[in-house]
Amino acid sequence: MDFNDTPDEATFRAQARSWLETNAKPLGDGERRGALAEPEDREAVDRSQAWQKQKADAGWACITWPKEYGGRGATPMQAAIWAQEEQCFEVPPNIFSIGIGMAGPTILAHGTDEQKEKWIPKLITGEEIWCQLFSEPAAGSDLAGLRTTAVRDGEDWLINGQKIWTSGAHWSDWGVIVARHDPSAVKHAGLTYFVVDMHAPGVEVRPITTINGGRIFNEVFFSDVRIPDAYRLDAVGNGWRVAITTLMNERASIGAAGGDAMIDELLALASEPQPDGSRPLDNAAVRQKLADFYVRSKGIENAGKRILTTLSKGGLPGPEASLAKLVAGSLMQELADYAIGLQGQAGVIQSSWTDRYLSIPGIRIAGGTDEVLRNIISERVLGLPPEARADKGLPFKDIPSGPPNA
């Protein structure tokens, strides 16, 4: 496969770089902005929204999305080129990774024309921020085991339950949520997918402080929250199918990060002279380890190109996104761990590397744990027999829960 730009792609890259050079400050040579960086305070959120609006006004926001909603109608490859170029500039952290990376593509794939017209334009311009309400305390990694309920009440649905580990819920305007409408159905069939107004009565957001002091995550409680049936995505009972679209896009976006920016930083760290004048990079074992990291990162990059090929043909990200996400999560944690080790005793002091080392385990859980992803890869990529399931074919209400009786 030829990874060089075609003449049209080279022209597009030059146009993108020219606009970025006019409107943003370039990073230093070899520097790249982390793709998964998120704002942690309101001022950073405001800057992120202003940058999104600036891109939208110039036609550089959500460039693969349809023109009728404010996108550019560009190709997935052009979107990849834009992302590559933007990573080389000092721009605000991205508060739209969920809205643009997950919720938006799901609405475009499963929403009605009215729903697209209502939500997509303000997603593109950054006027509205979105969150993803999937995980629950009692379900663990089993999304289909969720217990948040949706009960039909006329033209509305009443939502009751709890979600957890919801990134950015405390500054979100909207959320996508999966709830159980039929406990008598098997667990995957009794789910329905909705859009919820995060400012609606009965929605309570409680921040969670993580081990590194961050406050990105939240737990969210729903007490008789009314959601109009017009906010339901796809048919009643198709919630699992819609959720898979969201998850495939989530895994693709996390896997696409790949750790490239972290490798560049690690190379810079290894090139710094030590007190005795030597550099870690002068050590053959260090060079071998860095080469291993680099090769693995390129493997993720090439898996990403497979995803781009699928998208360019009108498809959705498939199980290969799980492979990229699985490898990327462990790679980023190993990179941070190795960087701390290269710093010796100084590595135990709180720094950007220790902060990342403490936060990356959350990435390995988000969008599916390593164990879930391995099951997906073994069954859907390698064609191995599925894992035995005690709940298969049982109505959800009949599935045992909690500790067994003594």
N, C-alpha and C positions, 0 to 999 in steps of 0.2 A: 504494500500500500504506500502511495506517495503522500507523505505528510506535508509537503511544501504547498504553499498557497497557489491556487490557480490565479491567472491574471485578474479575474473579477474579484477574487478573495483578497488579493494584494491591494487592489484599489479600495475595497471596503475597509481593510485594515488601516490604510493610510488616512482615509476619511475619519475613522474613529479616533485614531491617534491625534490627528490634527485638532479635532474638537476637544479632546481631553487636555491637550497641551494648552489650549486657550482658556479652559475653564477649571483646571485643577493643577495642583503642584505635583510634578513628577517625584517619585521616590528615588533614592540613590541607586547607583549601578548595582544590579543583581538583587535588589530588594523587591519583594512582592507583598501585597497586603493579604493577610489571612482571609480566606473565603468565608470562614465561619464566625468571624468576629461579630459580636452583637453589642449594642449600646446597653449601658447599665444605669443611665440616669436620664432625666427628662430633657436636659440640654442636648445630649447626644441624639436622642430621639428626634428632637426638633431639627437638628442639622441633617439627620438622615432623611427626614421628610422633605426638607428644602432641596436637598441634592436630587432626590427622586423626581420632584416637580421640575427641576431644572432640566433633567434628562428627558422627561416626558415632553416638555415644551419644545425640545429640539429634535424629538423623534428617536431618542436613544433608550427609551425605557420599554421593557417587555417587547423587544423588537420582533419576536416571532409571533406575537399575538395579532389577531385580525385588525386590519386598519379601521374597520367600522367602530371599534371600541377604543381606538387611540393607540394601537400598536403600529408596527411598521410592516407587518406581513413578511418579515425576513425569514431566511432559512436557519435551521438549527446550527449550521456551520458558521453563519454570520454571527449568531448569538454567542457561540464559543469564542470567536475572534474578539468580539466586544468584551467578553469576560476576561480574556487573556490580557487585553490592553488596559482595562480598568484596574486590574490588579497591580499595575505598575505605577499607580497614582495615589496620592494621599487624599482619600475621600472618606466621608463619615462611615462609621460602622453600619452594617446592613440590618435594619429592623424588618425588612420585607422578605426574609428568606422563607418564612412560612406562607405569607400571603401570596407572593409571586411564585415561589418555588413549589408550593403544595396546594393551597386552596384555589388559586386562580386556575391552574391547569385542570383541577377536578371540576370546577364550575364550567369551564369551557368544554370538557368532555361529557358532562352529565346534565348540565343545567339547561333550562328552557331559554328561549330568546329573551323573555322578560327578565329572567334572573341574570343573564349575562349583561343586559343593558343596565341593570340596577347596580351591580357590584364591580364589574370588570373595569370600567373607566376610572373609578376612584382608587382602584388597586394600582392601576398604571401610574396615576399622578401622585400617588403616595398620600392622598387625603385621608385614607382609612387604613388602619393597621389590623391585621388578622392574627388569630392564634388557632391552634389545633387541639381539640379537646377529645383525646382518645384514651390515654392511660388511666387506670383506676387502681386504687389501693388493693382491692381484693382479686384483681385479674392478673397482676404481674405482667408477664410477657404475652399472655394469651388475650389478645384484643377481643376475640369473640366471646370471652368469658365475662364481659362487662355486665354491670347490674344497674346502671342508670336507666330509668324507665321513661318511656314516651307513651302517654295515654291520650287517645283521641277525644277531644271535647269540642264538638261542632266543627267549626272551621279552623280550630287551633289544636295544638298538642300541648299537654302539660308534662314538663320535664322535671324529674326529681332524681337526685343522686349526687355523686362526687367524682370529680376528675382530679388528677394529680400530675405533677411535673409538666405543667403547661407553661411553655416558654412565652414570655411577653404578655401574659393575660392581663397584667395590671395596667397596661397602656393600650390594650386592644379595643377596637370598636366592634369587631365581629369575630366569631369563631365558627369553625366547622366541628360538628359533634355527631357521634354515633351513639344511639340509644336503643334499648330493647323495647320493641312494641308488642312482642308476642312471646311470653315465657313458655308457651305450650309447644312452640316450634323447636326444632333442633337449633343449637346455639348459633350457627352461622346464618340460618334462615330467618331468625326472629329479629333482625336488626334493620333500622332505618336511619338514614343520613340526613342531617339538617344543617342549616345555617342559623346561628343564634346571635341575637343582639346582646353584646356584653354589657350594655347599660340597662337592660331590661330589669324590671322588678323581680326580686328573687335570686339574682345572680350575685354571689359573694366571692370575692377574690382575696385569698390570703397568701402573702409572699412566703417563700421558703428560702432561708439562708443556707447556702451550700458550704462545703468544707473549706473552700478558698475565699469565703466571705462574699461571694457574688449573690445577687438577688434577681436573677433572671427567671427562675422557676417559680411556680405558684401551685396551690391547690385551689380548686374552684368548686363551690357548692351551688346546687340548683334546688330551689324550693318552690314548687308550683310555678315554674317559669313558663310563660305562654309563648309558643312559637307558632306563627301562622302556617297553615298547610302550604301556603305559597312559598315558604322558605325551605320546603323539603326538596332535596336533590334526588332525582330519579324516583322510581316506584317504591311504594311501601314494601319492605322486605328485601330490597336490593342494597341495603346498607353495607353489607360485606363487600359486594362488588365495587361499590363506589369507594369504600375505604382502601381497597387494594390499589386503586388508581392513585390515591393520595400517598400511600406508603411507598409505591414504586418511585414516585417523583421525589419523595423524601430521601430514599436510599440513594437515588441517583445524585441528588444535590450534595449529600454528605460524602458519598464516594468520590464525586468530582473534585472535592477539596484536595484529596490525595496527599497532603503533607508537603507539597512542593515548596511553599513559602517557608515552612519550617526547615526543610533541608537546606535552603539557601542561608538561613540564619545559622544553622548548625555548621555549615562550611565556613561561614565568617567567624564563628566562635573558635573552631578548630585552627583557624589561621592566625589567631591572636597570639602574640609572644607571651610566654610565661615569665615569672620573675627571673628564672635562670637564662632567659633568652631563647629557649627552645619553643617550638610550636607543637601542639598535639598532632597537627597534620604531618609532621616529620616522622611520626611513628607509623611503621608499616601496618600494624594491627588496626590503628585508627583509620588509615586510608582504606583498608579492606572493609571495615564496618561501614564507612560512609558510602563506599561503592555498593554494598549490599542494600543500604537504604535507598540509594538512587535507582537501582535496578527495580526494586519493588515499587517505587513511586511511578516509574515509567510503565510498569505493568498495569497499574491503576489507570494511568493516562490512556493507555491503549484500550482498556476495557471501556473507558468513557467514550472513545471514538466509536466503539461498537454501538453504544447507546445512541450516539449522534446519528449513526447510519440508520438505526431503527426509526428514530424520530423523523429523519429526512424523508422516509418512505411512508410517513403518516401513521406509524405505529406508536405504541406506548412503551416506556421503559419496562423491561422484563426481568427475569431472574438474574441476568448479568449485573443488574444494579445491586443486588444483594451481595454478589461476589466483590464488587468494588468497595461497597460500604464495609464489609467484613474486614477486608485487608487494610483499608484506610484507617479504620479505628485503631487497630492494634499497632499499625505503623506509626501513627502520630503519638501514641503513648510511649512506644519504644524510643522515638526520636527525643521526646522530652526527657525521658529517663537517662538516655545516653548523654544529653547535653548537661544535665545536672552532674553526672559522673565526671565529665571532662573538666568541670569547674572545681573539682576537689572539695575541700571544706567549704569554700564559698558557695557551693551548690546547694547547701542546706539552708542558706539565707533566702528569705522570700524574694522572688524575682519573677520575671515573665515566664521563665522556664518552669519554676516550681508551681506557679499559678496554673499553667497549662497542664502540667502533670496531674494536678489535682482535679482539673475540670474535664479532661478528656474521657475518663471512665463514663461520664454521662453521655458522651457521644456514642460510646459502644453499646449503650442501652437504647438511646433514642432511635426510632425507626426500626426497632427489632434488635434484640440482644444477639450476641455472637452465636449463641446456641440455636436460636430461632433461624438465623440466617444459614447456619450450617445445614439445618433440616431442609430449608428451601432449596439450597444448592444440591444436596444429595438427591432429593426427590424430583425436582423440576429440571435440573441441569444434567445430573448423572443418571437419572432414571432408576435410582435405587428404590427398594420397597419402602412405603411410608412407615413412619413410626406408629407403633400400636397405640390406639386411643380407646380408653375405657368409656368415653362419653359419646362415641360414634353412634348416631341414630337415636340417641335419647333426647326427649324433650328437655329443654334447658332447666325447667323447674324440677326435673327428676334427677339432675346431676348432683351427686353428693358434694357438699361444701363444708369447709371447716374441719377440725380434727375429728377422727373417728371416735365413737363412744368407747369408753374404757370397759 
